[in-house]
Amino acid sequence: MDILNQTDFTDVDILKIIELRIEESVNVEFKAAAALAKTDGSKKEIAKDVSAMANSDGGVIIYGINEVDHVAHSISYVNGRDLPKEWLESVIISNIQQRIDNIIITPVRFNDDLTQTIYVVRVPRSPRAPHMTTDKRYFKRFNYQAVPMEEYEIRDIYFRRGSGELVFEEITFSKPEFDYEEGTFSCLLSILVTNDSQSIVEIYKLGCWFTIPASGSMGFHYEPGYSLTRTIDNLTKISTTSSSPIFPTEVLTLMTVEITVDIIHLTTSVSEINAKAILHYPGGTKEYEMALGEQLQNIAKKQQVQR
């Protein structure tokens, strides 16, 4: 269950989190209902937890789940009649400076009962960080908790904001083709990146590491300007450096590689192929892992059905 990428939640999803004993992390936090109260202390804690997520890598806070040893344990209903969604939104807005954009609060009702409410709060990694609470403190996520930031960390975040924020927008596969004379199957892998900030990013480098099966049944064809590095342990790296600036909200295809595998290995060793894309830029580093072999197998099956 991927809580971080889930866009909608139901009571079934909340019970599933508990059943699977999902663990807290730097991006996931569970809070009992008692964490929401109309006291100054509670409001400060809410602001601390939300701002820490925004100042770090973003994540999800679920109000209404008890945790034991940082593992989801049981339901702890929030009284949504006394503490409606609008109250929680107001607490977040009025106790954090500057305002965090694009926070999403999803109320989940059990039995359509307002008194049996769970709040799922999705906090993005903020391009406007760092965010300060009303007691003039800055917080970050560290392991399972929100902790005060050091002065140099605050400076680093200001630098991050000024240097832009790149994120993986999409990984696409196109032009699948069987070549029965050569005994191969090929398709194009494209990696798209977007500038999720208000600053222009001019310097960046994208590298994609491929785990090649022992059978060696995989080949690459790529554009001029890319570099290829072969390493030990059946790893191959294809990389490309910045060729043009990426403007705010712009989406750019940074890499397109034609991947070719032997047809006779499609149902066997191809499943062992994995890939990890690593994007470096002045504001940080992003990683994206994919079970490439399984995706190639699925694409090949669909192509055979369409023939």
C-alpha positions as semicolon CSV with decimal commas, in nm:
position;residue;x (nm);y (nm);z (nm)
1;M;0,000;0,000;0,000
2;D;0,153;0,327;-0,116
3;I;0,017;0,594;0,118
4;L;0,233;0,870;-0,026
5;N;0,101;0,836;-0,381
6;Q;-0,261;0,761;-0,292
7;T;-0,489;1,052;-0,379
8;D;-0,812;0,938;-0,214
9;F;-0,884;0,754;0,109
10;T;-1,185;0,558;0,238
11;D;-1,261;0,385;0,567
12;V;-1,143;0,061;0,401
13;D;-0,805;0,222;0,330
14;I;-0,767;0,337;0,692
15;L;-0,840;-0,014;0,819
16;K;-0,593;-0,155;0,565
17;I;-0,318;0,072;0,703
18;I;-0,375;-0,079;1,047
19;E;-0,407;-0,433;0,917
20;L;-0,077;-0,405;0,728
21;R;0,091;-0,245;1,028
22;I;0,226;0,039;0,818
23;E;0,525;0,201;0,985
24;E;0,587;0,571;1,034
25;S;0,875;0,726;0,843
26;V;1,019;1,061;0,754
27;N;0,719;1,104;0,520
28;V;0,440;0,933;0,718
29;E;0,309;1,015;1,064
30;F;0,013;0,882;1,264
31;K;-0,156;1,096;1,529
32;A;-0,420;0,998;1,783
33;A;-0,741;1,203;1,800
34;A;-0,613;1,377;2,113
35;A;-0,354;1,556;1,898
36;L;-0,638;1,775;1,770
37;A;-0,771;2,007;2,038
38;K;-0,868;2,374;2,071
39;T;-0,575;2,454;2,298
40;D;-0,273;2,671;2,222
41;G;-0,042;2,376;2,287
42;S;-0,226;2,155;2,039
43;K;-0,227;2,426;1,772
44;K;0,151;2,470;1,812
45;E;0,203;2,095;1,771
46;I;-0,011;2,086;1,457
47;A;0,188;2,378;1,311
48;K;0,515;2,211;1,406
49;D;0,426;1,879;1,243
50;V;0,287;2,028;0,922
51;S;0,566;2,283;0,874
52;A;0,829;2,013;0,937
53;M;0,684;1,805;0,652
54;A;0,678;2,105;0,417
55;N;1,035;2,203;0,511
56;S;1,156;1,849;0,444
57;D;1,038;1,616;0,169
58;G;0,661;1,643;0,221
59;G;0,441;1,355;0,329
60;V;0,116;1,248;0,491
61;I;-0,010;1,303;0,846
62;I;-0,313;1,096;0,951
63;Y;-0,505;1,224;1,252
64;G;-0,711;0,941;1,400
65;I;-0,472;0,644;1,410
66;N;-0,299;0,533;1,727
67;E;0,061;0,418;1,683
68;V;0,260;0,179;1,898
69;D;0,636;0,180;1,848
70;H;0,580;0,391;1,535
71;V;0,349;0,130;1,378
72;A;-0,020;0,189;1,298
73;H;-0,212;0,013;1,574
74;S;-0,578;0,115;1,611
75;I;-0,849;0,368;1,525
76;S;-0,878;0,686;1,731
77;Y;-1,181;0,875;1,604
78;V;-1,180;1,255;1,578
79;N;-1,511;1,426;1,654
80;G;-1,565;1,600;1,322
81;R;-1,861;1,788;1,458
82;D;-1,651;1,967;1,720
83;L;-1,335;1,978;1,506
84;P;-1,440;2,017;1,141
85;K;-1,205;2,022;0,844
86;E;-1,236;2,402;0,825
87;W;-1,105;2,435;1,182
88;L;-0,797;2,227;1,100
89;E;-0,735;2,431;0,783
90;S;-0,761;2,752;0,984
91;V;-0,515;2,629;1,247
92;I;-0,259;2,541;0,980
93;I;-0,298;2,870;0,793
94;S;-0,290;3,097;1,099
95;N;0,001;2,928;1,279
96;I;0,254;2,886;0,995
97;Q;0,437;3,160;0,808
98;Q;0,459;3,186;0,514
99;R;0,152;3,001;0,393
100;I;0,207;2,648;0,257
101;D;0,041;2,598;-0,080
102;N;-0,146;2,288;-0,198
103;I;-0,209;2,119;0,137
104;I;-0,494;1,870;0,095
105;I;-0,709;1,762;0,391
106;T;-0,931;1,460;0,329
107;P;-1,196;1,373;0,591
108;V;-1,274;1,001;0,610
109;R;-1,606;0,918;0,783
110;F;-1,688;0,582;0,935
111;N;-2,056;0,486;0,912
112;D;-2,129;0,836;0,774
113;D;-2,090;0,960;1,131
114;L;-1,925;1,299;1,187
115;T;-1,811;1,189;1,532
116;Q;-1,617;0,903;1,372
117;T;-1,379;1,102;1,152
118;I;-1,021;1,050;1,039
119;Y;-0,828;1,337;0,878
120;V;-0,566;1,259;0,612
121;V;-0,343;1,564;0,562
122;R;-0,123;1,559;0,252
123;V;0,164;1,808;0,282
124;P;0,379;1,883;-0,026
125;R;0,748;1,953;-0,020
126;S;0,724;2,328;-0,035
127;P;0,914;2,536;-0,292
128;R;0,852;2,834;-0,059
129;A;1,029;2,677;0,238
130;P;1,146;2,736;0,504
131;H;0,819;2,786;0,693
132;M;0,814;2,922;1,047
133;T;0,566;2,855;1,328
134;T;0,418;3,136;1,538
135;D;0,680;3,086;1,809
136;K;0,941;3,186;1,547
137;R;1,093;2,840;1,514
138;Y;1,170;2,625;1,212
139;F;1,122;2,248;1,212
140;K;1,218;1,953;0,991
141;R;1,141;1,583;0,980
142;F;1,402;1,355;1,134
143;N;1,322;0,982;1,146
144;Y;0,980;0,966;1,313
145;Q;0,951;1,316;1,451
146;A;0,962;1,691;1,394
147;V;1,277;1,853;1,536
148;P;1,408;2,212;1,541
149;M;1,631;2,309;1,251
150;E;1,985;2,434;1,293
151;E;2,078;2,775;1,154
152;Y;2,283;2,627;0,869
153;E;1,989;2,403;0,769
154;I;1,764;2,707;0,739
155;R;2,023;2,873;0,515
156;D;2,044;2,557;0,303
157;I;1,669;2,561;0,245
158;Y;1,679;2,926;0,138
159;F;1,948;2,821;-0,109
160;R;1,729;2,533;-0,227
161;R;1,446;2,774;-0,295
162;G;1,672;3,006;-0,493
163;S;1,826;2,725;-0,695
164;G;1,504;2,567;-0,818
165;E;1,336;2,234;-0,759
166;L;1,341;1,955;-1,017
167;V;1,112;1,651;-0,989
168;F;1,046;1,346;-1,203
169;E;0,732;1,422;-1,400
170;E;0,681;1,094;-1,589
171;I;0,854;0,780;-1,716
172;T;0,710;0,673;-2,051
173;F;0,745;0,379;-2,287
174;S;0,672;0,416;-2,658
175;K;0,720;0,257;-3,002
176;P;0,725;-0,108;-2,892
177;E;0,838;-0,332;-3,178
178;F;0,918;-0,697;-3,243
179;D;1,191;-0,774;-3,493
180;Y;1,149;-1,146;-3,559
181;E;1,436;-1,160;-3,808
182;E;1,678;-1,034;-3,544
183;G;1,493;-1,211;-3,263
184;T;1,456;-0,894;-3,055
185;F;1,196;-0,675;-2,888
186;S;1,258;-0,302;-2,842
187;C;1,090;0,011;-2,710
188;L;1,181;0,368;-2,616
189;L;1,223;0,466;-2,252
190;S;1,182;0,841;-2,190
191;I;1,241;1,026;-1,864
192;L;1,058;1,357;-1,822
193;V;1,146;1,614;-1,556
194;T;0,965;1,931;-1,448
195;N;1,080;2,245;-1,270
196;D;0,851;2,268;-0,967
197;S;0,974;2,609;-0,853
198;Q;0,983;2,976;-0,947
199;S;1,354;2,971;-1,037
200;I;1,528;2,874;-1,360
201;V;1,746;2,563;-1,331
202;E;2,044;2,574;-1,563
203;I;2,274;2,303;-1,424
204;Y;2,164;1,941;-1,385
205;K;2,271;1,587;-1,464
206;L;2,060;1,276;-1,510
207;G;2,203;0,927;-1,478
208;C;2,015;0,602;-1,521
209;W;2,159;0,280;-1,379
210;F;2,051;-0,048;-1,538
211;T;2,094;-0,390;-1,380
212;I;2,173;-0,624;-1,670
213;P;2,087;-0,997;-1,644
214;A;2,374;-1,243;-1,641
215;S;2,259;-1,361;-1,985
216;G;2,354;-1,017;-2,118
217;S;2,035;-1,011;-2,325
218;M;1,995;-0,633;-2,329
219;G;2,118;-0,356;-2,557
220;F;2,092;0,025;-2,576
221;H;2,073;0,286;-2,846
222;Y;2,087;0,648;-2,738
223;E;2,135;0,998;-2,872
224;P;2,474;1,166;-2,930
225;G;2,590;1,350;-2,621
226;Y;2,495;1,075;-2,379
227;S;2,773;0,892;-2,197
228;L;2,788;0,520;-2,122
229;T;2,968;0,370;-1,825
230;R;2,994;-0,002;-1,764
231;T;3,072;-0,113;-1,411
232;I;3,110;-0,435;-1,218
233;D;2,818;-0,646;-1,101
234;N;2,631;-0,622;-1,434
235;L;2,555;-0,251;-1,392
236;T;2,543;-0,006;-1,681
237;K;2,500;0,370;-1,644
238;I;2,376;0,605;-1,916
239;S;2,394;0,974;-1,830
240;T;2,332;1,314;-1,981
241;T;2,415;1,665;-1,863
242;S;2,221;1,991;-1,893
243;S;2,182;2,113;-2,250
244;S;1,927;2,391;-2,195
245;P;1,778;2,572;-1,892
246;I;1,452;2,444;-1,745
247;F;1,210;2,727;-1,676
248;P;0,946;2,729;-1,397
249;T;0,666;2,471;-1,458
250;E;0,839;2,358;-1,779
251;V;0,845;1,985;-1,854
252;L;1,149;1,857;-2,041
253;T;1,244;1,513;-2,173
254;L;1,596;1,469;-2,037
255;M;1,665;1,120;-2,167
256;T;1,535;0,888;-2,436
257;V;1,693;0,544;-2,471
258;E;1,597;0,258;-2,700
259;I;1,610;-0,066;-2,504
260;T;1,644;-0,395;-2,690
261;V;1,608;-0,742;-2,540
262;D;1,621;-1,090;-2,690
263;I;1,277;-1,239;-2,749
264;I;1,388;-1,577;-2,615
265;H;1,461;-1,414;-2,279
266;L;1,135;-1,214;-2,253
267;T;0,970;-1,466;-2,025
268;T;1,283;-1,546;-1,823
269;S;1,586;-1,330;-1,744
270;V;1,431;-1,003;-1,865
271;S;1,235;-0,993;-1,539
272;E;1,569;-0,941;-1,360
273;I;1,625;-0,602;-1,525
274;N;1,590;-0,307;-1,286
275;A;1,663;0,061;-1,330
276;K;1,724;0,361;-1,109
277;A;1,725;0,719;-1,238
278;I;1,923;0,972;-1,033
279;L;1,882;1,344;-1,099
280;H;2,139;1,590;-0,961
281;Y;2,088;1,968;-0,956
282;P;2,206;2,254;-0,729
283;G;1,900;2,224;-0,503
284;G;1,936;1,853;-0,431
285;T;1,908;1,500;-0,567
286;K;1,607;1,296;-0,675
287;E;1,585;0,920;-0,730
288;Y;1,330;0,706;-0,915
289;E;1,339;0,326;-0,915
290;M;1,152;0,101;-1,155
291;A;1,107;-0,271;-1,213
292;L;1,202;-0,222;-1,577
293;G;1,202;-0,588;-1,675
294;E;0,846;-0,647;-1,559
295;Q;0,730;-0,336;-1,745
296;L;0,899;-0,455;-2,065
297;Q;0,732;-0,794;-2,030
298;N;0,388;-0,633;-1,988
299;I;0,441;-0,402;-2,286
300;A;0,553;-0,695;-2,502
301;K;0,244;-0,898;-2,405
302;K;0,013;-0,612;-2,502
303;Q;0,196;-0,568;-2,832
304;Q;0,154;-0,937;-2,913
305;V;-0,220;-0,922;-2,837
306;Q;-0,262;-0,625;-3,072
307;R;-0,089;-0,802;-3,362
